[in-house]
Amino acid sequence: MKKTDRGGLAYRDAFFAGRMGIRGKLTFQLAVLVAFIITLIWVCQVALLHNFFQNYRSAQVRSAAETLIQNIDHDDLDQLADRLSADNEICVMLVDGDGKPILSIDHVRFCVLHHLSERELRDLIARAPEDGKERVEMLNVAPFRNDRYHAEEFEGP
C-alpha cells in the first residue's frame, strides 16, 4: 500500500478516490450537512421571514381598522379602540375630514402617528387613496427615540 503524504496531492487524491477512513468520511459529510442547514436557515430568515412578518402585521392592522369602521357610531368606540390598540400593539388615530384628531390612542412605544406635526399629518391624509384602498408606507422611527436616555448612567437590572 502506498504511503500518503498529508501535505501533498496524494492525500487529496486518496480522499476523493474513496480511500479515506470512515472517521474522515463522516466528518466531511457532517460538515456538508451542517453547512447546508445553516445556509437554508439563513435563506429562510432573510428572504421569507421579513415578508411573512410584514404581511402578518398588515393583516392585524387591517382587521383592527375594519373593526373600528364597523363600530364607528358606537358610544364606546374609545374603549374598543383602546382594547384593539393594546391587544395588537398598534396606535390608533381617527381624524375628521379636516385632519383634526377625533380619537387618539397610543399604546406603542415609538408610535409614528403621534409624533407627526400637523403639516405632516395633513400630508399623510392627503396621500390616502380616495377609493378606500389601503396604503402601506414604511416610516423610520429613529427620529422619535429619546436621545437623552443613556443606559450606562443607570445602575441595576
N, C-alpha and C positions, 0 to 999 in steps of 0.2 A: 504494500500500500504506500502511496506517495505521501510524503510529509508536506503539510500545508504551512505556508508562511502567512501569519495573520496580517502582516503589513503589506503583502504584495497582492498580485492579481489572483494567485492560486486560491487564496481563501475566498475571494468573491466568487470565483468560478465554482468552487466547491459548494458554496451556499446556493447559487442558482441552479446547479446541477442536481441538487437534492441530496448531497452527501453531508448535510449538516445534521447535527444531533437533534433529538426530539425537544430538548430544552430550548434550543435556538429557534426551532420552527414555531413552538408555542409562544415564545416571547415575541417573535416577529408578527404572528397572527393576532396576538392580543394587542400589540401596539397599533396595528392597522385598524382593528375593531374600535379601539378607544378613539383614535383619530377620526374615524367615520362618525361615531356617536357625537363627539364634540362638534364636528362640522355640522351635523344635522341639527343639533340643538341651537347652534349659533344662527343657522339659516332660518329656523322657525322663529326664533326670538326677534331677529332683525326684520325679516320680511313679513311675517304673519301677525305677530303679537301687537304691533302698533295699530295696524288696520282693524284687528279684532276689537281692541280696546276703544278705538275711536268710534266704531260702529255701535258698540255696546253703550257707550256714554251718550251718543246721539239718540239712540232709541230711548234711553231713560229720560232725557230732556224732552224729547218729542212726546212721550207718554204723559209726563207731568204737565206739559203745555196743553195737551188735549184735555186732560182732566180739569185744568183751570178754565179753559174755554167753555167746557160743558157746564161748569158751575159759576159762570161769570156773574150771574144775577143773584146768587145765593147770599143770604145775610152773613153767613160765617165764612166768607171767602178768605179772609185774612187768616183764620185758623187752618183752613185747608192748605193755603199756600205755605204757612209756617211748617205744617207737617210734611208736605211734599219737599220743601227745602231741606229739612233736617234728615228725612229718610233717604233722599237721593243725593245729598251733599251738593246742592245747586243753589245759586242765588236767584231770586225772583224779583222782577221789576215789571209792574204793569203800568203803562203810560197811556194817557189820553191822546187824542188826535193832535194836540199841540205839543206833545212831548213832555208834558208835566206828569211826574210820577203820581199814580193813584195808590199803588201798593208797592212797598219795597221791603223785602226780607233778605237778610244777609246772614247765612249760616256757614259760609265758606271763608276760609282764612284769607285768600287772595282773590276776592271777587272783583273782576274787572269792571262789571257794570256799575258798581257803587263807587268806583274811583274815577269814573269818566267826568269830564267837565260838561257843562250844559251844551256847549257847542259840539263836543264830540258825541254826546248822546243824540243830539238832533241829527248829526251826520249819519250816525248809525241807523236811526229810524228812517231817514231819507233813502238809505240804501236797501231797505227792506223791500222784498218783491211785492208788487201790487196784487198779484194773483193769489196771495195767501200761501205760496210755496215757502219752503224753508230756505234759509241762507246760513251756510256754515262758514264761519270765519275764525281763523286761529289768531289769538292775540297773545302777546308776551306779558306775563305777569311780573317780570323782574322790576319794572319801574315802580310797582306798588308795594314792594317789600320795605321793611323798616331798615334803613341804612344805619341808623344809630344803635342798633342792637348788636352787641358783640358777646358771643357765648363765653369767651375766655375771661370776661370780667366777673362772672358769677361762680360760686362755689357749690359743690354738691351735685347730686344727680338731678 
